[in-house]
Amino acid sequence: MTTTATDYAWFEERFPDLAEAYCFTLVHDLAPSALLHRLGGRAEPALTGTGALVEAAHDLFDRPDGKRQLVAMATVGSWTLVIEPNGYLGVTEELALAASAGTRWVSHFVNINGLDAFLWAEDSVRRLWFEPMFPDERWGTTPDELVQAMLSIGFHFGDDTPDPDLSPLAAFALAQHLTGVAVTPELLEDTVFTCGSAPIA
């Protein structure tokens, strides 16, 4: 059974602070410590639950040593889940493509200004990049491979404006389609995240 955008309806309802602006990334067979190294990061104290992550991310912006992005990581099977409250490193291609060497990298981002992005990379190659609100325009080496899945998941194709706009939730479902990893409320609430911070260019 295909996971769809509506299966993630709980996200905006239960995690409104995080849902305002975030980047979620899933990386295959790369430990959190190795991933943090690829991002040029350094270790920070572990935190439990996304409420603590959002608070810590805002605190990092206020540090006198320059702006840094919180990178919160958890192992989920053979994948590392990365959450960046109010972040975008996971979809920053000049960083993410290099960091995806030897692995699969699936990332999606939304910010408070309505900007969004979805990136699927394999071994430093961009397979797919698009804005979830505008899925008709896609780039990468295999831009059309997931179109049927995207239609089933609930992405809105066409010129008219969808109401409601399910594109952020559809991005979660597409990431699950590519990785097999389901992001759940329990995962976000109960996980002890290995944390680090990485410089913001």
C-alpha positions as CSV (number, residue, x, y, z in Angstrom):
1,M,0.0,0.0,0.0
2,T,1.4,3.4,-1.0
3,T,2.1,5.9,1.7
4,T,0.5,9.2,0.8
5,A,0.7,12.8,1.8
6,T,-2.4,12.4,4.1
7,D,-0.5,9.8,6.1
8,Y,1.7,12.6,7.3
9,A,-1.2,15.0,8.3
10,W,-0.2,14.6,11.9
11,F,3.2,16.4,11.4
12,E,1.9,20.0,11.1
13,E,-0.7,19.4,13.8
14,R,1.6,17.8,16.4
15,F,4.8,19.6,15.6
16,P,3.9,23.1,14.6
17,D,7.1,24.8,15.7
18,L,9.3,22.4,13.7
19,A,6.8,22.4,10.7
20,E,7.4,26.1,10.2
21,A,10.9,25.5,8.8
22,Y,13.0,22.4,8.6
23,C,15.1,20.1,6.6
24,F,14.8,16.3,6.9
25,T,17.5,14.1,5.4
26,L,18.0,10.3,5.2
27,V,21.4,8.9,4.4
28,H,22.1,5.2,3.8
29,D,24.8,3.3,5.6
30,L,26.6,6.3,7.0
31,A,27.0,6.6,10.8
32,P,26.1,9.9,12.4
33,S,29.8,10.6,13.3
34,A,30.9,10.1,9.7
35,L,28.0,12.2,8.4
36,L,28.8,15.0,10.7
37,H,32.4,14.9,9.5
38,R,31.3,15.2,5.9
39,L,29.3,18.3,6.8
40,G,32.3,19.9,8.4
41,G,30.6,19.8,11.8
42,R,31.5,19.4,15.4
43,A,29.7,17.5,18.3
44,E,27.1,19.1,20.4
45,P,25.2,17.7,23.4
46,A,22.6,15.0,22.7
47,L,18.9,16.0,22.9
48,T,15.6,14.2,23.3
49,G,12.6,15.1,21.1
50,T,12.1,17.8,18.5
51,G,11.0,20.5,21.0
52,A,14.5,20.5,22.4
53,L,16.0,20.5,18.9
54,V,14.0,23.6,17.8
55,E,15.1,25.4,21.0
56,A,18.8,24.4,20.5
57,A,18.8,25.4,16.9
58,H,17.6,28.9,17.8
59,D,20.2,29.2,20.5
60,L,22.9,28.3,18.0
61,F,22.0,31.2,15.8
62,D,22.6,33.5,18.8
63,R,26.1,32.3,19.6
64,P,28.9,34.8,19.3
65,D,31.1,32.4,17.4
66,G,29.1,32.8,14.1
67,K,26.1,31.2,12.7
68,R,25.9,27.4,12.9
69,Q,23.2,25.0,12.1
70,L,22.0,22.3,14.4
71,V,22.3,18.8,12.9
72,A,20.4,16.2,14.9
73,M,20.9,12.6,13.9
74,A,19.3,9.3,14.7
75,T,20.0,5.8,13.4
76,V,16.9,4.2,11.9
77,G,17.7,0.7,10.6
78,S,20.5,1.1,8.0
79,W,19.7,4.8,7.6
80,T,20.7,8.0,9.5
81,L,17.9,10.5,9.9
82,V,19.0,14.1,10.1
83,I,16.8,16.9,11.3
84,E,17.7,20.5,10.9
85,P,15.2,22.9,12.5
86,N,15.1,26.0,10.4
87,G,17.9,24.6,8.3
88,Y,18.7,23.7,4.7
89,L,22.1,22.0,4.5
90,G,20.6,18.8,3.3
91,V,19.3,20.4,0.1
92,T,22.4,22.6,-0.5
93,E,23.8,20.8,-3.5
94,E,27.4,22.0,-3.3
95,L,27.5,20.4,0.2
96,A,25.0,17.5,-0.2
97,L,26.3,16.1,-3.4
98,A,29.8,15.8,-2.1
99,A,28.5,14.3,1.2
100,S,26.5,11.7,-0.7
101,A,29.6,10.0,-2.0
102,G,29.1,6.2,-1.9
103,T,25.6,6.4,-0.5
104,R,21.9,7.4,-1.2
105,W,20.9,10.9,0.1
106,V,17.2,11.9,0.2
107,S,16.4,15.4,1.6
108,H,13.5,17.8,1.7
109,F,13.2,21.3,3.0
110,V,10.6,24.0,3.8
111,N,11.1,27.4,5.2
112,I,8.8,30.0,6.8
113,N,8.8,32.1,3.5
114,G,7.2,29.2,1.6
115,L,10.4,28.1,-0.2
116,D,10.8,24.3,-0.5
117,A,13.1,21.7,-2.2
118,F,13.5,18.0,-2.6
119,L,16.8,16.4,-3.4
120,W,17.6,12.7,-4.2
121,A,21.3,12.1,-4.8
122,E,23.3,8.9,-5.4
123,D,27.1,8.8,-5.0
124,S,27.5,12.5,-5.6
125,V,25.1,12.5,-8.6
126,R,21.9,14.5,-8.5
127,R,19.2,12.1,-9.5
128,L,16.3,14.4,-8.8
129,W,15.7,18.0,-7.6
130,F,12.4,19.9,-7.6
131,E,10.3,22.2,-5.6
132,P,7.4,20.1,-4.0
133,M,5.0,23.0,-4.7
134,F,5.8,22.9,-8.4
135,P,6.5,19.2,-9.2
136,D,6.0,19.8,-13.0
137,E,9.6,21.2,-13.2
138,R,12.2,18.7,-12.3
139,W,16.0,18.4,-12.8
140,G,18.6,15.6,-12.4
141,T,19.8,12.6,-14.3
142,T,16.5,10.7,-13.7
143,P,13.9,13.5,-13.4
144,D,10.9,11.4,-14.5
145,E,11.6,8.1,-12.8
146,L,9.3,8.9,-9.8
147,V,6.5,10.7,-11.6
148,Q,4.0,7.8,-11.2
149,A,4.9,7.5,-7.5
150,M,4.6,11.2,-7.0
151,L,1.1,11.2,-8.5
152,S,0.0,8.3,-6.2
153,I,1.5,10.1,-3.2
154,G,-0.4,13.3,-3.7
155,F,1.8,15.8,-5.4
156,H,-0.3,18.4,-7.3
157,F,0.6,18.7,-11.0
158,G,-0.9,21.5,-13.1
159,D,-1.2,25.3,-13.1
160,D,-4.0,25.7,-10.6
161,T,-3.3,26.2,-6.9
162,P,-4.1,23.2,-4.7
163,D,-6.3,23.7,-1.7
164,P,-5.1,22.4,0.7
165,D,-1.5,22.4,-0.3
166,L,-0.2,19.0,0.7
167,S,3.3,19.4,-0.9
168,P,5.3,19.4,2.3
169,L,3.5,16.2,3.5
170,A,3.9,14.6,0.1
171,A,7.7,15.2,0.4
172,F,7.8,13.1,3.5
173,A,5.9,10.3,1.7
174,L,8.3,10.5,-1.3
175,A,11.3,10.3,1.0
176,Q,9.7,7.2,2.6
177,H,9.1,5.7,-0.9
178,L,12.8,6.1,-1.7
179,T,14.2,4.9,1.7
180,G,11.6,2.7,3.3
181,V,11.9,4.8,6.5
182,A,8.7,6.1,8.0
183,V,9.0,9.2,10.1
184,T,6.5,8.8,13.0
185,P,5.3,11.0,15.9
186,E,7.0,8.6,18.3
187,L,10.3,8.8,16.5
188,L,10.2,12.6,16.7
189,E,9.0,12.7,20.3
190,D,11.0,10.0,22.0
191,T,14.4,9.7,20.2
192,V,17.6,10.7,21.8
193,F,19.3,12.5,18.9
194,T,23.1,12.6,18.5
195,C,23.7,16.3,17.8
196,G,26.3,18.4,16.1
197,S,26.5,21.8,14.5
198,A,27.8,22.7,11.1
199,P,28.8,26.0,9.7
200,I,26.3,27.9,7.6
201,A,28.0,29.3,4.4
